[in-house]
């Protein structure tokens, strides 16, 4: 299996969020669970720029799409 281009820490950094393990874990714990009927990019805690990045990453199947899916899954657990 091919290694993803970006990892979760890089995604958090790209979104302007603290990207150390403890901060990422705290973010996920604070915001989970994301309701099934809410798209990740539509979650209320994102800034407009963050939401646009997440939306575009998925729609364009960009290099970031796989790690965005990982964050989505983590927030729905």
Buried (B, 14 or more C-beta within 10 A) or exposed (E): EEEBEBBBBBBBEBBEEEBEEEEBEEBBEEBEEBEEEEEBBEBEEBEEEBBEBBBBBBEEEBEBBBBBBBBBEBBEE
